[in-house]
Amino acid sequence: MRINNIINDIGVMVDGQGEQLNIISEDTLKTNKNVVEANAQMEEANTLQKKSRKKTIWLVALIILIVAVVIGIVFIIRGKN
């Protein structure tokens, strides 16, 4: 009778551990999926950051060009007076 109880207890423990392993397995798969998605988002963020940097450089260059033209026009007008 005692051996039967012990075997039943072991069976319950093994069953519980199997459920825990299933939960761990599911969590591992979810984590893997999240990591793959995060990597894709990081690559997209990197691409967007590079585009933003290029736009900023072009904008600064355009502003410098406009300022240089305005200064040149001011010097030309002052030189005529």
PyMOL CGO cylinders between C-alpha atoms (Angstrom):
from pymol import cmd
from pymol.cgo import CYLINDER

trace = [
    CYLINDER, 0.00, 0.00, 0.00, 2.80, 2.42, 0.91, 0.3, 1, 1, 1, 1, 1, 1,
    CYLINDER, 2.80, 2.42, 0.91, 4.69, 1.57, -2.28, 0.3, 1, 1, 1, 1, 1, 1,
    CYLINDER, 4.69, 1.57, -2.28, 1.54, 2.23, -4.27, 0.3, 1, 1, 1, 1, 1, 1,
    CYLINDER, 1.54, 2.23, -4.27, 1.18, 5.65, -2.61, 0.3, 1, 1, 1, 1, 1, 1,
    CYLINDER, 1.18, 5.65, -2.61, 4.82, 6.46, -3.30, 0.3, 1, 1, 1, 1, 1, 1,
    CYLINDER, 4.82, 6.46, -3.30, 4.46, 5.46, -6.95, 0.3, 1, 1, 1, 1, 1, 1,
    CYLINDER, 4.46, 5.46, -6.95, 1.29, 7.56, -7.25, 0.3, 1, 1, 1, 1, 1, 1,
    CYLINDER, 1.29, 7.56, -7.25, 3.07, 10.54, -5.67, 0.3, 1, 1, 1, 1, 1, 1,
    CYLINDER, 3.07, 10.54, -5.67, 5.97, 10.14, -8.09, 0.3, 1, 1, 1, 1, 1, 1,
    CYLINDER, 5.97, 10.14, -8.09, 3.51, 9.95, -10.97, 0.3, 1, 1, 1, 1, 1, 1,
    CYLINDER, 3.51, 9.95, -10.97, 1.86, 13.20, -9.84, 0.3, 1, 1, 1, 1, 1, 1,
    CYLINDER, 1.86, 13.20, -9.84, 5.27, 14.90, -9.54, 0.3, 1, 1, 1, 1, 1, 1,
    CYLINDER, 5.27, 14.90, -9.54, 6.38, 13.69, -12.98, 0.3, 1, 1, 1, 1, 1, 1,
    CYLINDER, 6.38, 13.69, -12.98, 3.10, 14.89, -14.48, 0.3, 1, 1, 1, 1, 1, 1,
    CYLINDER, 3.10, 14.89, -14.48, 3.52, 18.30, -12.83, 0.3, 1, 1, 1, 1, 1, 1,
    CYLINDER, 3.52, 18.30, -12.83, 7.08, 18.57, -14.10, 0.3, 1, 1, 1, 1, 1, 1,
    CYLINDER, 7.08, 18.57, -14.10, 5.88, 17.69, -17.61, 0.3, 1, 1, 1, 1, 1, 1,
    CYLINDER, 5.88, 17.69, -17.61, 3.43, 20.60, -17.45, 0.3, 1, 1, 1, 1, 1, 1,
    CYLINDER, 3.43, 20.60, -17.45, 6.21, 22.90, -16.25, 0.3, 1, 1, 1, 1, 1, 1,
    CYLINDER, 6.21, 22.90, -16.25, 8.43, 21.75, -19.13, 0.3, 1, 1, 1, 1, 1, 1,
    CYLINDER, 8.43, 21.75, -19.13, 5.62, 22.51, -21.59, 0.3, 1, 1, 1, 1, 1, 1,
    CYLINDER, 5.62, 22.51, -21.59, 5.27, 26.00, -20.13, 0.3, 1, 1, 1, 1, 1, 1,
    CYLINDER, 5.27, 26.00, -20.13, 9.03, 26.55, -20.32, 0.3, 1, 1, 1, 1, 1, 1,
    CYLINDER, 9.03, 26.55, -20.32, 9.06, 25.32, -23.91, 0.3, 1, 1, 1, 1, 1, 1,
    CYLINDER, 9.06, 25.32, -23.91, 6.24, 27.67, -24.89, 0.3, 1, 1, 1, 1, 1, 1,
    CYLINDER, 6.24, 27.67, -24.89, 7.96, 30.59, -23.16, 0.3, 1, 1, 1, 1, 1, 1,
    CYLINDER, 7.96, 30.59, -23.16, 11.21, 29.78, -24.97, 0.3, 1, 1, 1, 1, 1, 1,
    CYLINDER, 11.21, 29.78, -24.97, 9.44, 29.81, -28.33, 0.3, 1, 1, 1, 1, 1, 1,
    CYLINDER, 9.44, 29.81, -28.33, 7.76, 33.13, -27.52, 0.3, 1, 1, 1, 1, 1, 1,
    CYLINDER, 7.76, 33.13, -27.52, 11.09, 34.60, -26.44, 0.3, 1, 1, 1, 1, 1, 1,
    CYLINDER, 11.09, 34.60, -26.44, 12.75, 33.42, -29.65, 0.3, 1, 1, 1, 1, 1, 1,
    CYLINDER, 12.75, 33.42, -29.65, 9.96, 35.01, -31.72, 0.3, 1, 1, 1, 1, 1, 1,
    CYLINDER, 9.96, 35.01, -31.72, 10.31, 38.27, -29.76, 0.3, 1, 1, 1, 1, 1, 1,
    CYLINDER, 10.31, 38.27, -29.76, 14.08, 38.32, -30.32, 0.3, 1, 1, 1, 1, 1, 1,
    CYLINDER, 14.08, 38.32, -30.32, 13.64, 37.82, -34.06, 0.3, 1, 1, 1, 1, 1, 1,
    CYLINDER, 13.64, 37.82, -34.06, 11.08, 40.64, -34.19, 0.3, 1, 1, 1, 1, 1, 1,
    CYLINDER, 11.08, 40.64, -34.19, 13.34, 42.89, -32.10, 0.3, 1, 1, 1, 1, 1, 1,
    CYLINDER, 13.34, 42.89, -32.10, 16.26, 42.28, -34.46, 0.3, 1, 1, 1, 1, 1, 1,
    CYLINDER, 16.26, 42.28, -34.46, 14.09, 43.22, -37.45, 0.3, 1, 1, 1, 1, 1, 1,
    CYLINDER, 14.09, 43.22, -37.45, 12.95, 46.38, -35.69, 0.3, 1, 1, 1, 1, 1, 1,
    CYLINDER, 12.95, 46.38, -35.69, 16.54, 47.28, -34.81, 0.3, 1, 1, 1, 1, 1, 1,
    CYLINDER, 16.54, 47.28, -34.81, 17.57, 46.93, -38.45, 0.3, 1, 1, 1, 1, 1, 1,
    CYLINDER, 17.57, 46.93, -38.45, 14.65, 49.14, -39.53, 0.3, 1, 1, 1, 1, 1, 1,
    CYLINDER, 14.65, 49.14, -39.53, 15.51, 51.72, -36.86, 0.3, 1, 1, 1, 1, 1, 1,
    CYLINDER, 15.51, 51.72, -36.86, 19.13, 51.73, -38.05, 0.3, 1, 1, 1, 1, 1, 1,
    CYLINDER, 19.13, 51.73, -38.05, 18.01, 52.31, -41.64, 0.3, 1, 1, 1, 1, 1, 1,
    CYLINDER, 18.01, 52.31, -41.64, 15.68, 55.14, -40.61, 0.3, 1, 1, 1, 1, 1, 1,
    CYLINDER, 15.68, 55.14, -40.61, 18.41, 56.72, -38.51, 0.3, 1, 1, 1, 1, 1, 1,
    CYLINDER, 18.41, 56.72, -38.51, 20.80, 56.71, -41.49, 0.3, 1, 1, 1, 1, 1, 1,
    CYLINDER, 20.80, 56.71, -41.49, 18.14, 58.32, -43.70, 0.3, 1, 1, 1, 1, 1, 1,
    CYLINDER, 18.14, 58.32, -43.70, 17.46, 60.94, -41.05, 0.3, 1, 1, 1, 1, 1, 1,
    CYLINDER, 17.46, 60.94, -41.05, 21.16, 61.70, -40.75, 0.3, 1, 1, 1, 1, 1, 1,
    CYLINDER, 21.16, 61.70, -40.75, 21.46, 62.18, -44.52, 0.3, 1, 1, 1, 1, 1, 1,
    CYLINDER, 21.46, 62.18, -44.52, 18.46, 64.52, -44.56, 0.3, 1, 1, 1, 1, 1, 1,
    CYLINDER, 18.46, 64.52, -44.56, 19.96, 66.57, -41.73, 0.3, 1, 1, 1, 1, 1, 1,
    CYLINDER, 19.96, 66.57, -41.73, 23.28, 66.88, -43.55, 0.3, 1, 1, 1, 1, 1, 1,
    CYLINDER, 23.28, 66.88, -43.55, 21.53, 68.02, -46.73, 0.3, 1, 1, 1, 1, 1, 1,
    CYLINDER, 21.53, 68.02, -46.73, 19.43, 70.53, -44.78, 0.3, 1, 1, 1, 1, 1, 1,
    CYLINDER, 19.43, 70.53, -44.78, 22.50, 72.00, -43.05, 0.3, 1, 1, 1, 1, 1, 1,
    CYLINDER, 22.50, 72.00, -43.05, 24.33, 72.20, -46.38, 0.3, 1, 1, 1, 1, 1, 1,
    CYLINDER, 24.33, 72.20, -46.38, 21.34, 73.98, -47.95, 0.3, 1, 1, 1, 1, 1, 1,
    CYLINDER, 21.34, 73.98, -47.95, 21.14, 76.47, -45.08, 0.3, 1, 1, 1, 1, 1, 1,
    CYLINDER, 21.14, 76.47, -45.08, 24.88, 77.19, -45.37, 0.3, 1, 1, 1, 1, 1, 1,
    CYLINDER, 24.88, 77.19, -45.37, 24.47, 77.72, -49.12, 0.3, 1, 1, 1, 1, 1, 1,
    CYLINDER, 24.47, 77.72, -49.12, 21.54, 80.10, -48.62, 0.3, 1, 1, 1, 1, 1, 1,
    CYLINDER, 21.54, 80.10, -48.62, 23.45, 82.08, -45.98, 0.3, 1, 1, 1, 1, 1, 1,
    CYLINDER, 23.45, 82.08, -45.98, 26.50, 82.27, -48.27, 0.3, 1, 1, 1, 1, 1, 1,
    CYLINDER, 26.50, 82.27, -48.27, 24.36, 83.54, -51.15, 0.3, 1, 1, 1, 1, 1, 1,
    CYLINDER, 24.36, 83.54, -51.15, 22.67, 86.16, -48.94, 0.3, 1, 1, 1, 1, 1, 1,
    CYLINDER, 22.67, 86.16, -48.94, 26.05, 87.33, -47.60, 0.3, 1, 1, 1, 1, 1, 1,
    CYLINDER, 26.05, 87.33, -47.60, 27.40, 87.49, -51.15, 0.3, 1, 1, 1, 1, 1, 1,
    CYLINDER, 27.40, 87.49, -51.15, 24.43, 89.56, -52.29, 0.3, 1, 1, 1, 1, 1, 1,
    CYLINDER, 24.43, 89.56, -52.29, 24.84, 91.92, -49.32, 0.3, 1, 1, 1, 1, 1, 1,
    CYLINDER, 24.84, 91.92, -49.32, 28.53, 92.44, -50.15, 0.3, 1, 1, 1, 1, 1, 1,
    CYLINDER, 28.53, 92.44, -50.15, 27.73, 93.03, -53.83, 0.3, 1, 1, 1, 1, 1, 1,
    CYLINDER, 27.73, 93.03, -53.83, 25.04, 95.60, -52.95, 0.3, 1, 1, 1, 1, 1, 1,
    CYLINDER, 25.04, 95.60, -52.95, 27.33, 97.39, -50.44, 0.3, 1, 1, 1, 1, 1, 1,
    CYLINDER, 27.33, 97.39, -50.44, 30.17, 97.37, -52.96, 0.3, 1, 1, 1, 1, 1, 1,
    CYLINDER, 30.17, 97.37, -52.96, 28.01, 99.24, -55.51, 0.3, 1, 1, 1, 1, 1, 1,
    CYLINDER, 28.01, 99.24, -55.51, 27.10, 102.00, -53.01, 0.3, 1, 1, 1, 1, 1, 1,
]
cmd.load_cgo(trace, "trace")
